[in-house]
Structure formats: C-alpha cells, structure tokens
Amino acid sequence: MADSFRALMIVEDAGKPRAVFRELTLADLPDHEVTVEIAFSTLNYKDGLAISGRGRIARRMPLVAGIDLAGTVVDSRSPDWTPGDRVVVNGWGLSETEWGGYARFQRVKPQWLVRLPEAFSLEQAMAIGTAGYTAALCVDALEDWGRMEPGGSEVLVTGAAGGVGSTAISLLSSKGYTVTAATGRPQAHDYLAGLGASGFVDRASLSQKGGILQKERWGGAVDSVGSTTLANVLAQTVYGGAVAACGLAGGMDLPASVAPHILRGVALLGIDSVMAPGSKRERAWATLAGHLDTRHLDAIARVEPMSELPRLAEEIVAGRIRGRVVIDVGA
C-alpha cells in the first residue's frame, strides 16, 4: 500500500467549510475495522454543495469528502469481510460526519459495506452510485406498494436527466412500465428516450402552483425535486397510486393538500438512502443487477479525474451536469 496518497478534504477556514487537497497516510484514517482501496467515487449534488461551500454538508471537520466509494478490501478486522472482496459504500454519513470516498484508501465500519454484484465493475458501481442506488430503492418501494402494473398508467420520473432520474427511467422501462420523463432540457429528450422514456413533460408545467386535485394521470412516480413539483405530482396521481420522494432540488417545502391522500388514496413514500438498513441496500443492488441495462451506463456516466472536482462541483450545483460523473480517485 502507498506510503501517502492525496485526498480532497473539507476543512474549516474562518468559520466556513473549504475544500482542499491534502496528502494523507494510513495512520491518518479513522480507526474502523475494514480498510478499502478505493478505485472510484462519484459526484452527487450533495458533494457539489460540500466542495463548493454552498451548503454546510460537513458537520465535523476536517474530513475527507465524497458520499460514495467503490473498491477492494485490503485489510479487515471483521469476520464478514476479507481482502479481495469487492465492495461499495453509499451514504452512512460519509462526507457529513464520517470520512468519505475522495481518497485512495479509507477505513469504514463493516456494516456500511455492500458486496458488489458480479454484474458490475467498480467503475460501473460508481456510474450507479448513491443516485442509482436511490433510484432502485424508489422502484422497490413503488412495487412493494403493489398498485403499479407494467403496461398500466404512466409512471412519471421528475428530474429525469439527473442521476436518480436517469437510472429510474432505465429500471422502470426494463421492467415494462410506460415511463414519462419530466425535464426542462429539450436537448435531453433523445438521451432520455434512449434510456426508455416514451413521453415527456416540461418541468415548468409542474413547478407552477396547481389545484389540490388535478386530472389523474400517473400510476406512480419517482420524484427527486420536491416542493411545488411534488405537490402537483401528488395531485395528478391516479386513485391508489404512489409517489416515491427522494430529493429536494426544488426545495424542502411541500405546498400541498391532504386531498389526494384522503380522496384518492394516494401514498407518499419517503425514501432515505443514507441510513437505509442493509437488507434494503442489498435488495436495491440486486434490483440494479437484475434490471439495469449496463449499456445505458455508457450514456449516463463519464469518468473525470479527482483533480477536477472543484470545477465539477460548481457545475453540478448550477444544474449543468447531465447523468452521472464517476471520479477516478487516482487521477
């Protein structure tokens, strides 16, 4: 193992978080049971906020940023993991209260790890990342609700050109659902159609205040936007349908009514990817392995060096990133 390695850290500077590159050694890492050699991490919206300083994501500093990692176990004090195991970590407070994936090595708790399905390479695992894993949690939750049927009412995906939306479209279409994508980028229509979307809605039509009950259209929905968009989606969901809500790009508020829930039996399913138990994580990765077309990952993701993270963070916060950005932590 390397004597030293570079990491992107969040430090406190004059009372504010700031991203800096630093050289670390294994002795600097947290004293957790499993040491992972990281091959790839990824860039999420939350990472963009942390690195750019536009959001106070890190609540304990200094720490290594990056909420995802994929790599290989190189040392373990846990009986559940042995050197050579290919693993992935999503969430669990990485980049918030725990050291994250923007480094060549990291020590983690054994319960954070998920064994990577053979269907995916380490690079593909981070093309999926927290965004894709969250999309799978949403799809699993909608199907558990039991009212959606392949070939039935349309399923809406908001924030369609983002990481969650892109993977959700691919998963849902491969399962036989009719998927409509909500996006404000007409130039992304060909990309989204290639993932399996068969219809499109302008996101502006969902971001304006609407009636508490609107024309029923969606048999289910995956929403990563929140706020007024989510309120409108709920108001347009068919009787007995459900919406899996996993994001707040449009805001944390929900200017909605109870009418869809008590008059149409519409369910709002909250999806947490950060602290989800191991059983849900394993099922989500099994859903991805069984239904995600890996050819779509080439369209969804691109690989960038870790050295470019400061620039990329500004781009994702500004909404200029399509799909997924995989981070090569060695570059």
C-alpha positions as CSV (number, residue, x, y, z in Angstrom):
1,M,0.0,0.0,0.0
2,A,1.1,3.5,-0.7
3,D,3.1,5.4,1.9
4,S,1.0,8.5,1.2
5,F,-2.0,9.4,-1.0
6,R,-3.9,12.5,-2.0
7,A,-7.4,13.2,-0.6
8,L,-9.9,16.0,-1.1
9,M,-10.9,17.3,2.4
10,I,-13.3,19.7,3.9
11,V,-11.7,21.9,6.4
12,E,-12.9,24.9,8.5
13,D,-11.5,28.2,7.4
14,A,-12.6,31.3,9.3
15,G,-15.7,29.5,10.4
16,K,-16.6,28.4,6.9
17,P,-16.1,25.0,5.2
18,R,-13.5,24.9,2.4
19,A,-12.3,22.1,0.1
20,V,-8.6,21.5,0.0
21,F,-6.3,18.7,-1.4
22,R,-4.0,17.1,1.2
23,E,-1.6,14.3,1.4
24,L,-2.6,11.6,3.9
25,T,-1.2,8.3,5.2
26,L,-3.0,5.2,6.5
27,A,-2.3,6.4,10.0
28,D,-4.5,9.5,9.4
29,L,-7.6,7.4,8.6
30,P,-10.3,6.6,11.1
31,D,-9.9,3.6,13.3
32,H,-12.6,1.4,11.8
33,E,-12.4,-2.3,11.1
34,V,-12.2,-2.5,7.3
35,T,-9.6,-0.8,5.1
36,V,-10.7,-0.4,1.4
37,E,-8.5,0.6,-1.5
38,I,-10.8,2.9,-3.4
39,A,-10.9,2.7,-7.2
40,F,-13.7,5.2,-7.9
41,S,-16.0,7.6,-6.2
42,T,-18.7,9.8,-7.8
43,L,-20.1,13.3,-7.8
44,N,-23.5,13.9,-6.3
45,Y,-25.4,17.2,-5.8
46,K,-24.6,16.9,-2.1
47,D,-20.9,16.6,-2.9
48,G,-21.2,19.7,-5.1
49,L,-22.6,21.6,-2.2
50,A,-19.9,20.4,0.2
51,I,-17.0,21.1,-2.1
52,S,-18.3,24.5,-3.4
53,G,-19.1,25.7,0.1
54,R,-22.6,26.5,-1.0
55,G,-24.0,24.2,1.6
56,R,-22.8,23.2,5.1
57,I,-22.8,19.5,4.4
58,A,-19.8,18.5,6.6
59,R,-20.8,18.7,10.2
60,R,-17.5,17.6,11.6
61,M,-14.2,18.9,10.1
62,P,-11.7,18.2,8.9
63,L,-12.9,15.1,7.0
64,V,-12.5,13.5,3.6
65,A,-15.4,14.4,1.3
66,G,-17.3,12.1,-1.1
67,I,-20.5,10.2,-0.1
68,D,-19.8,7.2,-2.3
69,L,-16.9,4.7,-2.8
70,A,-16.3,1.5,-4.7
71,G,-13.1,-0.5,-4.1
72,T,-11.5,-3.7,-2.8
73,V,-10.9,-4.7,0.8
74,V,-7.2,-4.8,1.6
75,D,-7.3,-5.3,5.4
76,S,-10.1,-6.4,7.8
77,R,-10.6,-7.0,11.5
78,S,-14.2,-8.1,10.7
79,P,-15.1,-11.8,10.1
80,D,-17.6,-10.6,7.5
81,W,-15.0,-9.2,5.1
82,T,-11.7,-10.5,3.7
83,P,-9.0,-9.0,1.5
84,G,-10.1,-9.2,-2.2
85,D,-13.8,-8.5,-1.5
86,R,-15.2,-6.0,-4.0
87,V,-17.4,-3.6,-2.1
88,V,-19.5,-0.4,-2.3
89,V,-20.5,2.2,0.3
90,N,-23.3,4.7,-0.2
91,G,-24.3,7.2,2.5
92,W,-24.0,6.3,6.2
93,G,-23.0,9.9,6.9
94,L,-19.9,9.9,4.6
95,S,-18.8,13.5,3.9
96,E,-21.1,14.7,6.7
97,T,-19.9,13.1,10.0
98,E,-17.7,10.3,8.6
99,W,-14.7,10.3,6.2
100,G,-15.7,9.7,2.6
101,G,-14.6,8.4,-0.8
102,Y,-12.3,11.1,-2.3
103,A,-9.1,9.3,-1.3
104,R,-7.1,6.2,-2.4
105,F,-7.8,4.5,0.9
106,Q,-10.5,4.7,3.5
107,R,-11.3,2.8,6.7
108,V,-15.0,2.0,7.2
109,K,-17.3,0.1,9.5
110,P,-18.2,-3.4,8.3
111,Q,-22.0,-2.8,8.4
112,W,-21.6,0.0,5.9
113,L,-20.3,-2.3,3.2
114,V,-22.4,-4.0,0.5
115,R,-20.9,-6.7,-1.7
116,L,-20.8,-5.6,-5.3
117,P,-22.8,-7.8,-7.6
118,E,-20.7,-9.6,-10.2
119,A,-22.8,-7.8,-12.9
120,F,-20.9,-4.6,-12.3
121,S,-17.3,-3.4,-12.5
122,L,-16.0,-0.9,-9.8
123,E,-16.4,1.9,-12.4
124,Q,-19.9,0.8,-13.2
125,A,-20.7,0.7,-9.5
126,M,-19.9,4.4,-9.3
127,A,-21.7,5.2,-12.5
128,I,-24.7,4.0,-10.5
129,G,-23.6,5.4,-7.1
130,T,-25.9,6.8,-4.5
131,A,-28.1,8.3,-7.2
132,G,-28.7,4.9,-8.9
133,Y,-29.0,3.0,-5.7
134,T,-31.6,5.6,-4.5
135,A,-33.5,5.1,-7.8
136,A,-33.6,1.4,-7.1
137,L,-34.9,2.0,-3.6
138,C,-37.7,4.1,-5.1
139,V,-38.6,1.4,-7.7
140,D,-38.6,-1.3,-5.0
141,A,-40.9,0.9,-2.7
142,L,-43.3,1.6,-5.5
143,E,-43.6,-2.1,-6.4
144,D,-44.0,-3.0,-2.7
145,W,-47.0,-0.7,-2.6
146,G,-48.5,-3.0,-5.2
147,R,-50.7,-0.7,-7.3
148,M,-48.3,-0.1,-10.3
149,E,-48.5,-2.5,-13.2
150,P,-46.3,-2.8,-16.3
151,G,-48.3,-1.6,-19.2
152,G,-50.7,0.3,-16.9
153,S,-50.9,4.0,-16.2
154,E,-47.8,6.1,-17.0
155,V,-45.0,6.3,-14.4
156,L,-43.5,9.8,-14.1
157,V,-39.9,10.5,-13.3
158,T,-39.0,14.1,-12.3
159,G,-35.5,15.5,-12.5
160,A,-35.2,13.0,-15.4
161,A,-31.8,14.0,-16.7
162,G,-30.2,13.7,-13.3
163,G,-28.5,10.7,-11.8
164,V,-31.6,9.4,-9.9
165,G,-33.9,10.1,-12.8
166,S,-31.7,8.5,-15.5
167,T,-31.4,5.3,-13.6
168,A,-35.1,5.2,-12.6
169,I,-36.1,5.5,-16.2
170,S,-33.8,2.7,-17.2
171,L,-35.0,0.4,-14.4
172,L,-38.7,1.1,-14.9
173,S,-38.6,0.7,-18.7
174,S,-36.7,-2.5,-18.4
175,K,-39.5,-3.8,-16.1
176,G,-42.1,-3.0,-18.7
177,Y,-43.5,0.3,-17.3
178,T,-44.5,3.2,-19.6
179,V,-42.2,6.0,-18.4
180,T,-42.7,9.7,-18.9
181,A,-39.8,12.0,-18.2
182,A,-40.1,15.5,-16.7
183,T,-37.3,17.7,-17.8
184,G,-36.6,21.3,-18.6
185,R,-34.0,20.4,-21.2
186,P,-35.5,19.6,-24.6
187,Q,-32.0,18.7,-25.8
188,A,-32.0,15.8,-23.4
189,H,-35.1,14.1,-25.0
190,D,-33.0,11.8,-27.3
191,Y,-30.8,10.8,-24.3
192,L,-33.9,10.0,-22.1
193,A,-35.7,8.2,-24.9
194,G,-32.5,6.0,-25.3
195,L,-32.9,5.1,-21.6
196,G,-36.5,4.1,-22.2
197,A,-38.7,7.2,-21.7
198,S,-41.7,7.2,-24.1
199,G,-43.1,10.6,-23.2
200,F,-42.0,14.0,-21.9
201,V,-43.4,16.7,-19.7
202,D,-41.9,20.2,-19.4
203,R,-40.8,20.6,-15.8
204,A,-42.1,24.2,-15.9
205,S,-45.6,22.8,-16.1
206,L,-45.1,21.1,-12.7
207,S,-43.3,23.9,-11.0
208,Q,-46.3,26.3,-11.0
209,K,-48.9,26.2,-8.3
210,G,-51.8,24.0,-9.3
211,G,-55.1,22.7,-8.0
212,I,-55.2,20.4,-5.0
213,L,-56.8,17.7,-7.2
214,Q,-55.9,17.6,-10.9
215,K,-56.6,15.2,-13.7
216,E,-55.5,11.7,-12.8
217,R,-52.5,10.6,-14.9
218,W,-49.7,8.9,-13.1
219,G,-49.9,5.4,-11.8
220,G,-46.7,6.1,-9.9
221,A,-43.8,8.5,-9.8
222,V,-40.2,8.9,-8.7
223,D,-39.6,12.5,-7.6
224,S,-36.3,14.0,-6.8
225,V,-37.4,17.6,-6.9
226,G,-39.9,18.2,-4.0
227,S,-41.7,21.4,-3.3
228,T,-44.4,22.5,-5.8
229,T,-43.4,19.8,-8.3
230,L,-44.1,17.1,-5.8
231,A,-47.4,18.7,-4.8
232,N,-48.5,18.7,-8.4
233,V,-47.4,15.2,-9.0
234,L,-49.4,14.0,-6.0
235,A,-52.4,15.9,-7.3
236,Q,-52.1,14.2,-10.7
237,T,-51.6,10.6,-9.4
238,V,-54.3,8.1,-10.0
239,Y,-56.5,6.6,-7.4
240,G,-54.5,4.2,-5.2
241,G,-51.2,5.2,-6.8
242,A,-48.0,6.2,-5.0
243,V,-45.1,8.6,-5.3
244,A,-41.6,7.8,-4.1
245,A,-40.0,11.0,-2.9
246,C,-36.2,11.1,-2.6
247,G,-34.9,14.6,-3.3
248,L,-35.4,18.3,-2.7
249,A,-33.7,20.0,-5.6
250,G,-36.7,22.3,-5.8
251,G,-36.9,23.0,-2.1
252,M,-37.7,21.3,1.2
253,D,-41.3,22.7,1.5
254,L,-44.4,20.9,0.3
255,P,-47.2,23.3,-0.5
256,A,-49.8,20.5,-0.9
257,S,-53.1,19.4,0.4
258,V,-54.3,16.2,2.1
259,A,-56.9,15.8,-0.7
260,P,-55.0,13.3,-2.9
261,H,-54.3,11.1,0.1
262,I,-57.8,11.0,1.7
263,L,-59.9,11.3,-1.5
264,R,-57.8,9.2,-3.9
265,G,-55.8,7.0,-1.5
266,V,-52.5,8.3,-3.0
267,A,-49.4,7.3,-0.9
268,L,-46.4,9.5,-0.4
269,L,-43.4,7.1,0.1
270,G,-40.4,8.8,1.7
271,I,-37.1,7.2,0.5
272,D,-34.0,7.6,2.7
273,S,-30.8,6.3,1.1
274,V,-28.3,7.5,3.8
275,M,-29.3,5.3,6.7
276,A,-31.3,2.5,4.9
277,P,-30.7,-0.9,6.6
278,G,-28.5,-3.5,4.9
279,S,-31.4,-5.6,3.7
280,K,-32.8,-2.8,1.7
281,R,-29.4,-1.9,0.3
282,E,-28.8,-5.5,-0.8
283,R,-32.2,-5.7,-2.4
284,A,-31.6,-2.4,-4.2
285,W,-28.3,-3.6,-5.7
286,A,-29.9,-6.9,-6.7
287,T,-32.6,-4.9,-8.5
288,L,-29.9,-3.0,-10.3
289,A,-28.0,-6.1,-11.2
290,G,-31.2,-7.8,-12.5
291,H,-32.8,-4.9,-14.4
292,L,-30.3,-2.1,-15.2
293,D,-29.1,-2.2,-18.8
294,T,-25.4,-1.8,-18.3
295,R,-25.2,-0.3,-21.9
296,H,-27.1,2.6,-20.5
297,L,-24.3,3.4,-18.1
298,D,-22.1,4.5,-21.0
299,A,-24.8,7.1,-21.8
300,I,-25.5,8.0,-18.2
301,A,-21.9,8.4,-16.9
302,R,-18.5,9.8,-17.7
303,V,-15.2,9.5,-15.8
304,E,-13.3,12.6,-14.6
305,P,-10.1,12.9,-12.5
306,M,-10.3,13.8,-8.8
307,S,-8.3,16.9,-9.6
308,E,-11.3,18.4,-11.5
309,L,-13.7,18.1,-8.5
310,P,-13.7,21.9,-7.6
311,R,-14.8,22.8,-11.1
312,L,-17.3,19.9,-11.4
313,A,-18.8,20.9,-8.0
314,E,-19.7,24.3,-9.4
315,E,-21.2,22.7,-12.5
316,I,-23.5,20.3,-10.6
317,V,-24.7,22.9,-8.2
318,A,-25.5,25.1,-11.3
319,G,-27.5,22.3,-12.9
320,R,-25.1,21.8,-15.8
321,I,-24.4,18.1,-15.2
322,R,-26.3,15.5,-17.1
323,G,-26.4,12.0,-15.7
324,R,-23.5,10.8,-13.6
325,V,-19.9,11.8,-13.1
326,V,-17.6,9.0,-11.9
327,I,-14.5,10.2,-10.1
328,D,-11.1,8.4,-10.6
329,V,-9.5,9.0,-7.2
330,G,-6.1,8.2,-8.5
331,A,-6.1,10.9,-11.1
